[in-house]
Amino acid sequence: MPLSPSIRTGFAALRVNPLRTTLSALGVIIGVGAMVSVLSLSDGVETAVRTQLAKDGRLQSLRISTISEDVIDGQRIPRARVDSFAPADGRSLASALGEKASVYMTVAGPGLVTSLTKSSSPRAAVISATLANGGERQEMRLDAGKFFTDDDVARAERVAVISRQLADTLLGSGVASSRIVGQSLKFQDSVFRVIGVWIAPAPENSRTSVLRAFVPITTARYAMAANAPAAISGMTVTAKRIEDLPVLQKLTEAWLANRFPEWKNHAVIGSYAEESARVRDNMVIFKILMAAITGVSLVVGGVGIMNVLLASVTERTREIGVRKATGARNKDLLAQFLAESVAIAGMGSVLGTLLGIAVASLVAYIMRAKTMAQVHAGFSFSTLAVAVAAPVIVGIAFGIYPALRAARLSPIEAIRHE
């Protein structure tokens, strides 16, 4: 007997008693639904945590700072010569780290800004000189124009992105941001062209200045006051994923070893390595724990399938004997009962996945409504893969014993069974 007719016979047997088939699938439906809902919620919680970590930045960042003093006999003695980094060092380090991280460099200090089109006295502003990723780092929301590019930094273009508050102070609140873009402002004694205007968030401390401007880091000496720090004493490496931080630290140490002969005497790497490791471990433990708990309910559903199939073997013993007497082989009966088991598990997988998605979405909505946590049900490929693969494995694992029992029946004894 070919294999496909045996499988068709198994499916036909399920239709004979739909109530029993549905009840046997109910355990799988509940198990898969619990697994999908919990894994989806854990995916959503993980996404929310990763978003918060990326926004905070500390737990997935490395701070590279040059050493400016030595500790001798318990006293801090400033070094006569302090090393510094150049913008080229930032580009070199970013190239060494690849796509897994971004490198941020900045120098900040006060500076005087004067309008060239409106007669007014110079105004003091906070000048931040950064690389081209400064706008992304600050989560800047531009009102008009754009942020400066890598080419602008490399060519030391005298361009600036100013806050809307600085624009209002210098040019008047009635001037549209689009009209401000392209105008020139005087920073100290140098003229800079405005290429962007952004809406700076209101400061938490009212004494904090919102008169700010961003310029390419290669133009810092032109835009800031003479007493502003001109040397770049540090860089920040921010990983895109917290799991990449240990690898990035090793790559950063290798880059420093090439930059300085004995880099530990020139620079230091600061990080929240222990805290980052605990966060990574906790996320893995949480997902494993949730999968283990929901896996128990799936096993219970598998036991239900096995009980139903064992009862089916007992009820259909005479039928099995007749089939074997007419030429059915052991593997034909094995395929028939395994097909029944996998079909029940497959039906439970589809309905359970739909149930799990609905439950996860509802619970996430309740969590958002009752708390400030922005948790959404996440449906990753791994979660859906588990929802598909786990029931099939359960169907085969718990269907193999009833199938073997049916296949090993003696045809003569089976036909004589009452």
Sequence and secondary structure as in RCSB ss.txt:
>XXXX:A:sequence
MPLSPSIRTGFAALRVNPLRTTLSALGVIIGVGAMVSVLSLSDGVETAVRTQLAKDGRLQSLRISTISEDVIDGQ
RIPRARVDSFAPADGRSLASALGEKASVYMTVAGPGLVTSLTKSSSPRAAVISATLANGGERQEMRLDAGKFFTD
DDVARAERVAVISRQLADTLLGSGVASSRIVGQSLKFQDSVFRVIGVWIAPAPENSRTSVLRAFVPITTARYAMA
ANAPAAISGMTVTAKRIEDLPVLQKLTEAWLANRFPEWKNHAVIGSYAEESARVRDNMVIFKILMAAITGVSLVV
GGVGIMNVLLASVTERTREIGVRKATGARNKDLLAQFLAESVAIAGMGSVLGTLLGIAVASLVAYIMRAKTMAQV
HAGFSFSTLAVAVAAPVIVGIAFGIYPALRAARLSPIEAIRHE
>XXXX:A:secstr
  HHHHHHHHHHHHHHSHHHHHHHHHHHHHHHHHHHHHHHHHHHHHHHHHHHHHHH GGGEEEEEE  EEEETTE
EEE SS   B HHHHHHHHHHHGGGEEEE EEEEEEEEEESSS    EEEEEEEE TTHHHHTT  EEEE    H
HHHHTT  EEEEEHHHHHHHH TTS HHHHTT EEEETTEEEEEEEEE     SSTTS   EEEEEGGGHHHHS 
TTS  SB EEEEEESSGGGHHHHHHHHHHHHHHHSTTGGGTEEEEE HHHHHHHHHHHHHHHHHHHHHHHHHHHH
HHHHHHHHHHHHHHHTHHHHHHHHHTT  HHHHHHHHHHHHHHHHHHHHHHHHHHHHHHHHHHHHHHHHHSS   
     HHHHHHHHHHHHHHHHHHHHHHHHHHHT  HHHHHH  
